Amino acid sequence: MSKTKKQKSAKPVAAKKPAPVNKSAAAAPTERDTGLPAPGTTIERLYKEKTYRVEVLEHGFRFDGREWRSLTAIAKEITKAPAISGPRFFGLAKPAAGKENAK
């Protein structure tokens, strides 16, 4: 008498539901930060004896012949600092509370 192993029947795998999509947000472009200058404005910053110019676009910035999504990315490129505030670097933001007298 030979014994055979019974094969387990495979259970159907339930597909994961896709994450809900906010259709109104996907259809509408992202809103501009109201703290930024108007599109077409040029922001200048003197850093280590060199002047850097950034043009404000409708949705982003132009610097060094390329388009950038944020001022922070541009500030990191200029300073090579791993963490820096782009708006603060370009003089568009006030220091954080309690930091104005820090040394």
Secondary structure as GFF3:
##gff-version 3
##sequence-region A 1 103
A	DSSP	alpha_helix	23	27	.	.	.	ID=ss1
A	DSSP	beta_strand	42	47	.	.	.	ID=ss2
A	DSSP	beta_strand	50	57	.	.	.	ID=ss3
A	DSSP	beta_strand	60	63	.	.	.	ID=ss4
A	DSSP	beta_strand	66	68	.	.	.	ID=ss5
A	DSSP	alpha_helix	71	79	.	.	.	ID=ss6
A	DSSP	alpha_helix	86	89	.	.	.	ID=ss7
###
